[in-house]
Amino acid sequence: MFLGIILFFSGCKSIKPIEYQGVSGWEIQPKSLLLSDLTAKVSIYNPNAGSIKVKRIEASILVDEKNWGTYTLDSSFIIGGKSSFDMPVSVKVNNLNIISGGVSLSSGKLLPYQLIGYLKGSYRGITATVPFDQKGFFSKKDLKL
């Protein structure tokens, strides 16, 4: 979903971009009358021979141009060289936004989403903060409504 356009140090030809492979497993889990958790798995691939250490991620999810919530990861993890990684994400979402989105989906429309934020990571001892902006669409099937 995001991370697809991330280039660590684009001026360095030996470093390849992390590849965004998609988002799967969207689920809405009600938590109260007002809030639910929107969860998913973001699949990414590190085409480099060396590992990339991800130190922080901040992202907002906009659905149909409305901010549904913010995701923050401030613990680090490593994506091994030439390997894929499924990163679980969870965002607190106002149930009124879910109802509004559900009405649009029930009429057969696809619901556009956008993930905007940044990733802070290091490769071979060099740290960089890189912005990302990924877009996609939810279907009724994706959100299991």
Contacts in CASP RR format, 6 or more apart in sequence:
PFRMAT RR
TARGET T0000
AUTHOR 0000-0000-0000
METHOD contacts of the structure
MODEL  1
MFLGIILFFSGCKSIKPIEYQGVSGWEIQPKSLLLSDLTAKVSIYNPNAG
SIKVKRIEASILVDEKNWGTYTLDSSFIIGGKSSFDMPVSVKVNNLNIIS
GGVSLSSGKLLPYQLIGYLKGSYRGITATVPFDQKGFFSKKDLKL
1 20 0 8 1.000
1 22 0 8 1.000
1 23 0 8 1.000
1 40 0 8 1.000
1 42 0 8 1.000
1 115 0 8 1.000
1 134 0 8 1.000
1 136 0 8 1.000
2 20 0 8 1.000
2 42 0 8 1.000
2 59 0 8 1.000
2 115 0 8 1.000
2 116 0 8 1.000
2 117 0 8 1.000
2 119 0 8 1.000
2 132 0 8 1.000
2 133 0 8 1.000
2 134 0 8 1.000
3 18 0 8 1.000
3 20 0 8 1.000
3 42 0 8 1.000
3 44 0 8 1.000
3 119 0 8 1.000
3 132 0 8 1.000
3 134 0 8 1.000
4 17 0 8 1.000
4 18 0 8 1.000
4 19 0 8 1.000
4 20 0 8 1.000
4 44 0 8 1.000
4 132 0 8 1.000
4 134 0 8 1.000
5 17 0 8 1.000
5 20 0 8 1.000
5 132 0 8 1.000
5 133 0 8 1.000
5 134 0 8 1.000
6 17 0 8 1.000
6 18 0 8 1.000
6 119 0 8 1.000
6 130 0 8 1.000
6 132 0 8 1.000
7 15 0 8 1.000
7 17 0 8 1.000
7 130 0 8 1.000
8 15 0 8 1.000
8 17 0 8 1.000
8 18 0 8 1.000
8 52 0 8 1.000
8 121 0 8 1.000
8 123 0 8 1.000
8 126 0 8 1.000
8 128 0 8 1.000
8 130 0 8 1.000
9 15 0 8 1.000
9 123 0 8 1.000
9 126 0 8 1.000
9 128 0 8 1.000
15 48 0 8 1.000
15 123 0 8 1.000
16 47 0 8 1.000
16 48 0 8 1.000
17 47 0 8 1.000
18 44 0 8 1.000
18 45 0 8 1.000
18 46 0 8 1.000
18 47 0 8 1.000
18 52 0 8 1.000
18 79 0 8 1.000
19 44 0 8 1.000
19 45 0 8 1.000
19 46 0 8 1.000
19 47 0 8 1.000
20 42 0 8 1.000
20 43 0 8 1.000
20 44 0 8 1.000
20 134 0 8 1.000
21 43 0 8 1.000
21 44 0 8 1.000
21 45 0 8 1.000
21 84 0 8 1.000
22 42 0 8 1.000
22 43 0 8 1.000
23 40 0 8 1.000
23 41 0 8 1.000
23 42 0 8 1.000
23 43 0 8 1.000
24 40 0 8 1.000
24 41 0 8 1.000
24 43 0 8 1.000
25 39 0 8 1.000
25 40 0 8 1.000
25 41 0 8 1.000
25 142 0 8 1.000
26 38 0 8 1.000
26 39 0 8 1.000
26 40 0 8 1.000
26 138 0 8 1.000
26 142 0 8 1.000
26 143 0 8 1.000
26 144 0 8 1.000
27 38 0 8 1.000
27 39 0 8 1.000
27 40 0 8 1.000
27 144 0 8 1.000
28 36 0 8 1.000
28 37 0 8 1.000
28 38 0 8 1.000
28 93 0 8 1.000
28 98 0 8 1.000
28 143 0 8 1.000
28 144 0 8 1.000
28 145 0 8 1.000
29 36 0 8 1.000
29 37 0 8 1.000
29 39 0 8 1.000
30 36 0 8 1.000
30 95 0 8 1.000
31 37 0 8 1.000
31 92 0 8 1.000
33 95 0 8 1.000
34 94 0 8 1.000
34 95 0 8 1.000
35 92 0 8 1.000
35 93 0 8 1.000
35 94 0 8 1.000
35 95 0 8 1.000
36 92 0 8 1.000
36 93 0 8 1.000
36 95 0 8 1.000
36 98 0 8 1.000
37 90 0 8 1.000
37 91 0 8 1.000
37 92 0 8 1.000
37 93 0 8 1.000
38 61 0 8 1.000
38 68 0 8 1.000
38 90 0 8 1.000
38 91 0 8 1.000
38 92 0 8 1.000
38 93 0 8 1.000
38 98 0 8 1.000
39 88 0 8 1.000
39 89 0 8 1.000
39 90 0 8 1.000
39 91 0 8 1.000
40 88 0 8 1.000
40 89 0 8 1.000
41 86 0 8 1.000
41 87 0 8 1.000
41 88 0 8 1.000
41 89 0 8 1.000
42 86 0 8 1.000
42 87 0 8 1.000
42 89 0 8 1.000
43 84 0 8 1.000
43 85 0 8 1.000
43 86 0 8 1.000
43 87 0 8 1.000
44 79 0 8 1.000
44 84 0 8 1.000
44 85 0 8 1.000
44 87 0 8 1.000
45 83 0 8 1.000
45 84 0 8 1.000
45 85 0 8 1.000
46 52 0 8 1.000
46 79 0 8 1.000
46 80 0 8 1.000
46 81 0 8 1.000
46 82 0 8 1.000
46 83 0 8 1.000
46 84 0 8 1.000
46 85 0 8 1.000
47 81 0 8 1.000
47 82 0 8 1.000
48 81 0 8 1.000
48 82 0 8 1.000
48 123 0 8 1.000
49 81 0 8 1.000
49 82 0 8 1.000
50 80 0 8 1.000
50 81 0 8 1.000
50 82 0 8 1.000
50 123 0 8 1.000
50 124 0 8 1.000
51 78 0 8 1.000
51 79 0 8 1.000
51 80 0 8 1.000
51 81 0 8 1.000
51 123 0 8 1.000
52 78 0 8 1.000
52 79 0 8 1.000
52 80 0 8 1.000
52 81 0 8 1.000
52 121 0 8 1.000
52 122 0 8 1.000
52 123 0 8 1.000
53 76 0 8 1.000
53 77 0 8 1.000
53 78 0 8 1.000
53 121 0 8 1.000
53 122 0 8 1.000
53 123 0 8 1.000
54 73 0 8 1.000
54 76 0 8 1.000
54 77 0 8 1.000
54 78 0 8 1.000
54 79 0 8 1.000
54 119 0 8 1.000
54 120 0 8 1.000
54 121 0 8 1.000
55 76 0 8 1.000
55 120 0 8 1.000
55 121 0 8 1.000
55 122 0 8 1.000
55 127 0 8 1.000
56 72 0 8 1.000
56 73 0 8 1.000
56 74 0 8 1.000
56 76 0 8 1.000
56 119 0 8 1.000
56 120 0 8 1.000
56 121 0 8 1.000
57 71 0 8 1.000
57 72 0 8 1.000
57 73 0 8 1.000
57 117 0 8 1.000
57 118 0 8 1.000
57 119 0 8 1.000
57 120 0 8 1.000
58 70 0 8 1.000
58 71 0 8 1.000
58 72 0 8 1.000
58 73 0 8 1.000
58 117 0 8 1.000
58 118 0 8 1.000
59 70 0 8 1.000
59 71 0 8 1.000
59 72 0 8 1.000
59 89 0 8 1.000
59 115 0 8 1.000
59 116 0 8 1.000
59 117 0 8 1.000
59 118 0 8 1.000
59 132 0 8 1.000
60 67 0 8 1.000
60 69 0 8 1.000
60 70 0 8 1.000
60 71 0 8 1.000
60 115 0 8 1.000
60 116 0 8 1.000
60 117 0 8 1.000
61 67 0 8 1.000
61 68 0 8 1.000
61 69 0 8 1.000
61 70 0 8 1.000
61 71 0 8 1.000
61 91 0 8 1.000
61 113 0 8 1.000
61 114 0 8 1.000
61 115 0 8 1.000
62 68 0 8 1.000
62 113 0 8 1.000
62 114 0 8 1.000
62 115 0 8 1.000
62 116 0 8 1.000
63 97 0 8 1.000
63 101 0 8 1.000
63 111 0 8 1.000
63 112 0 8 1.000
63 113 0 8 1.000
63 138 0 8 1.000
64 100 0 8 1.000
64 101 0 8 1.000
64 104 0 8 1.000
64 111 0 8 1.000
64 112 0 8 1.000
64 113 0 8 1.000
65 112 0 8 1.000
65 114 0 8 1.000
66 97 0 8 1.000
66 100 0 8 1.000
68 91 0 8 1.000
68 93 0 8 1.000
68 94 0 8 1.000
68 97 0 8 1.000
69 91 0 8 1.000
69 92 0 8 1.000
69 93 0 8 1.000
70 91 0 8 1.000
71 89 0 8 1.000
71 90 0 8 1.000
71 91 0 8 1.000
73 87 0 8 1.000
73 89 0 8 1.000
77 85 0 8 1.000
77 87 0 8 1.000
79 85 0 8 1.000
101 111 0 8 1.000
102 111 0 8 1.000
102 140 0 8 1.000
102 143 0 8 1.000
102 145 0 8 1.000
104 111 0 8 1.000
105 111 0 8 1.000
105 138 0 8 1.000
105 139 0 8 1.000
105 140 0 8 1.000
105 143 0 8 1.000
105 145 0 8 1.000
106 140 0 8 1.000
106 145 0 8 1.000
108 140 0 8 1.000
110 137 0 8 1.000
110 138 0 8 1.000
110 139 0 8 1.000
111 137 0 8 1.000
111 138 0 8 1.000
111 139 0 8 1.000
111 143 0 8 1.000
112 135 0 8 1.000
112 136 0 8 1.000
112 137 0 8 1.000
112 138 0 8 1.000
113 135 0 8 1.000
113 136 0 8 1.000
113 137 0 8 1.000
113 138 0 8 1.000
114 133 0 8 1.000
114 134 0 8 1.000
114 135 0 8 1.000
114 136 0 8 1.000
115 132 0 8 1.000
115 133 0 8 1.000
115 134 0 8 1.000
115 135 0 8 1.000
116 131 0 8 1.000
116 132 0 8 1.000
116 133 0 8 1.000
117 131 0 8 1.000
117 132 0 8 1.000
117 133 0 8 1.000
118 129 0 8 1.000
118 130 0 8 1.000
118 131 0 8 1.000
118 132 0 8 1.000
119 129 0 8 1.000
119 130 0 8 1.000
119 132 0 8 1.000
120 127 0 8 1.000
120 128 0 8 1.000
120 129 0 8 1.000
120 130 0 8 1.000
121 127 0 8 1.000
121 128 0 8 1.000
121 129 0 8 1.000
121 130 0 8 1.000
122 128 0 8 1.000
END
